[in-house]
Amino acid sequence: MAEQTVRVGVIGTGMGRLHMEAYSKVPGVVINAICDINEEEARQFAQKYGAPHVFADYRQMFDAGVIDAVSIAVPNYLHAPMTIAALEAGIHVLCEKPMATTLADAQAMVEKAKATGKRLMVHMNMRFRGEAFALGRLVRQGILGEVYYGRASMIRRRMVPTVHFPPTGIMGRGPWFLDSEKAGGGALMDIGVHTFDLMWWLMGQPEPVAVSASTFRKLYEADAARMGVKFDVDELASAFVRFGSGAVAFFDVSWAANQAPEWNVRVCGTKAGLQVNPPTLFRDNGGILENTAIELPETEQVSPQQHFIECIRNPEKELISSGAEALQVMRVLDGIRRAAACGHEVSL
Ligand SMILES: NC(=O)c1ccc[n+]([C@@H]2O[C@H](COP(=O)([O-])OP(=O)(O)OC[C@H]3O[C@@H](n4cnc5c(N)ncnc54)[C@H](O)[C@@H]3O)[C@@H](O)[C@H]2O)c1
């Protein structure tokens, strides 16, 4: 049977271009509209992917009745208003991370999805990378036993958006990344959201209950000022999270640090442990700890866009990285901002 045709639109031609490319590989998906305030760039991508409609104003795109689903890949402060407007227009939403800049906005997005019955997914693409996806499946099969500890780091050394990213690059081009009102936070909201989300997902998504944290901006504020760019967000964030299950997790992320680069997520359970870099399962076999390398066959790899479309076609299919899950992550990120501001542990 032929797949139901789904007409998609993409807002934003930075990271949004990766959404376009992914949709172009999903059978039965028609990229029908591209929207960006940079209309010229929107036109170029519309041409590349054969989209007949180009918009500079997202409301006009939603009102035109030309799309069933939309990817939203614009500055963070626009995620909530665009998502809510799309859902109200009866359009399913795949929104970029972080889902919003405030907890209240994230809640409103999830409530609107419930009220309209439309799908809301947040683009936590790290979950879909082959090995992480395979590890996630093992976690859901209960392979870890009781999960009690998570630890994750994404330490970048010289990757402050605008300061280190070329304005002609494919993403991370806008100075909005460094502005708290537009981004909601710095390394925390940009890469902390990925790092915490992946760790939390691989821990089996325990209920977060409390957070202690500190955030820092020590290295590049003066450089940004010389470039005439407002920079009032964190460069480095460090957080300790407690869960209702009794498990705890520590993670740290940085855009800039005088340190070796690092990327890993580790989870400890009573029956086994795991890490994502390199993807490994650690299992006790008669007193000897065995390491098993984890792979996902190419035939089983799914892009977030393909999964989103499958969930639109089948309303019974459970979303990986639903708005409701992202709201839990947002509660933690919001707690981290509050804990860093007050200097002690806060309840969520
Ligand atoms: N999942 C990931 O791995 C990943 C990677 C990079 C960026 N992102 C996310 O994607 C989003 C966009 O990031 P980016 O790097 O592409 O930023 P960017 O600054 O490079 O591009 C943003 C684009 O949005 C457009 N835009 C701004 N306001 C608009 C409006 N009102 N209507 C239509 N278009 C508008 C801009 O013209 C620009 O083309 C952010 O939320 C970011 O966190 C996610």
Ligand as a Chemical Component Dictionary entry (heavy atoms), coordinates in Angstrom:
data_LIG
# 
_chem_comp.id                   LIG 
_chem_comp.type                 NON-POLYMER 
_chem_comp.pdbx_formal_charge   0 
_chem_comp.three_letter_code    LIG 
# 
loop_
_chem_comp_atom.comp_id 
_chem_comp_atom.atom_id 
_chem_comp_atom.alt_atom_id 
_chem_comp_atom.type_symbol 
_chem_comp_atom.charge 
_chem_comp_atom.model_Cartn_x 
_chem_comp_atom.model_Cartn_y 
_chem_comp_atom.model_Cartn_z 
_chem_comp_atom.pdbx_ordinal 
LIG N1  N1  N 0  19.678 19.581 16.818 1  
LIG C1  C1  C 0  20.856 20.088 16.565 2  
LIG O1  O1  O 0  21.868 19.389 16.593 3  
LIG C2  C2  C 0  20.979 21.552 16.239 4  
LIG C3  C3  C 0  22.136 22.068 15.631 5  
LIG C4  C4  C 0  22.177 23.433 15.336 6  
LIG C5  C5  C 0  21.113 24.254 15.656 7  
LIG N2  N2  N 1  20.009 23.724 16.264 8  
LIG C6  C6  C 0  18.870 24.566 16.633 9  
LIG O2  O2  O 0  18.263 25.056 15.448 10 
LIG C7  C7  C 0  17.754 26.366 15.674 11 
LIG C8  C8  C 0  18.353 27.295 14.623 12 
LIG O3  O3  O 0  19.757 27.321 14.797 13 
LIG P1  P1  P 0  20.731 27.738 13.606 14 
LIG O4  O4  O 0  22.073 27.272 13.992 15 
LIG O5  O5  O -1 20.153 27.323 12.304 16 
LIG O6  O6  O 0  20.649 29.342 13.735 17 
LIG P2  P2  P 0  21.055 30.410 12.621 18 
LIG O7  O7  O 0  21.126 31.705 13.325 19 
LIG O8  O8  O 0  22.236 29.922 11.851 20 
LIG O9  O9  O 0  19.820 30.381 11.603 21 
LIG C9  C9  C 0  18.529 30.761 12.022 22 
LIG C10 C10 C 0  17.668 30.978 10.781 23 
LIG O10 O10 O 0  16.364 31.376 11.227 24 
LIG C11 C11 C 0  15.928 32.463 10.392 25 
LIG N3  N3  N 0  14.910 33.248 11.114 26 
LIG C12 C12 C 0  15.089 34.093 12.152 27 
LIG N4  N4  N 0  13.913 34.639 12.525 28 
LIG C13 C13 C 0  12.970 34.129 11.703 29 
LIG C14 C14 C 0  11.560 34.315 11.574 30 
LIG N5  N5  N 0  10.874 35.135 12.372 31 
LIG N6  N6  N 0  10.910 33.634 10.598 32 
LIG C15 C15 C 0  11.573 32.801 9.750  33 
LIG N7  N7  N 0  12.913 32.605 9.819  34 
LIG C16 C16 C 0  13.599 33.230 10.790 35 
LIG C17 C17 C 0  17.207 33.241 10.117 36 
LIG O11 O11 O 0  17.067 34.104 9.015  37 
LIG C18 C18 C 0  18.197 32.098 9.886  38 
LIG O12 O12 O 0  18.201 31.671 8.540  39 
LIG C19 C19 C 0  18.127 26.741 17.114 40 
LIG O13 O13 O 0  17.039 26.490 17.955 41 
LIG C20 C20 C 0  19.273 25.800 17.435 42 
LIG O14 O14 O 0  19.363 25.499 18.818 43 
LIG C21 C21 C 0  19.936 22.407 16.547 44 
# 
loop_
_chem_comp_bond.comp_id 
_chem_comp_bond.atom_id_1 
_chem_comp_bond.atom_id_2 
_chem_comp_bond.value_order 
_chem_comp_bond.pdbx_ordinal 
LIG N1  C1  SING 1  
LIG C1  O1  DOUB 2  
LIG C1  C2  SING 3  
LIG C2  C3  SING 4  
LIG C2  C21 DOUB 5  
LIG C3  C4  DOUB 6  
LIG C4  C5  SING 7  
LIG C5  N2  DOUB 8  
LIG N2  C6  SING 9  
LIG N2  C21 SING 10 
LIG C6  O2  SING 11 
LIG C6  C20 SING 12 
LIG O2  C7  SING 13 
LIG C7  C8  SING 14 
LIG C7  C19 SING 15 
LIG C8  O3  SING 16 
LIG O3  P1  SING 17 
LIG P1  O4  DOUB 18 
LIG P1  O5  SING 19 
LIG P1  O6  SING 20 
LIG O6  P2  SING 21 
LIG P2  O7  DOUB 22 
LIG P2  O8  SING 23 
LIG P2  O9  SING 24 
LIG O9  C9  SING 25 
LIG C9  C10 SING 26 
LIG C10 O10 SING 27 
LIG C10 C18 SING 28 
LIG O10 C11 SING 29 
LIG C11 N3  SING 30 
LIG C11 C17 SING 31 
LIG N3  C12 SING 32 
LIG N3  C16 SING 33 
LIG C12 N4  DOUB 34 
LIG N4  C13 SING 35 
LIG C13 C14 SING 36 
LIG C13 C16 DOUB 37 
LIG C14 N5  SING 38 
LIG C14 N6  DOUB 39 
LIG N6  C15 SING 40 
LIG C15 N7  DOUB 41 
LIG N7  C16 SING 42 
LIG C17 O11 SING 43 
LIG C17 C18 SING 44 
LIG C18 O12 SING 45 
LIG C19 O13 SING 46 
LIG C19 C20 SING 47 
LIG C20 O14 SING 48 
# 
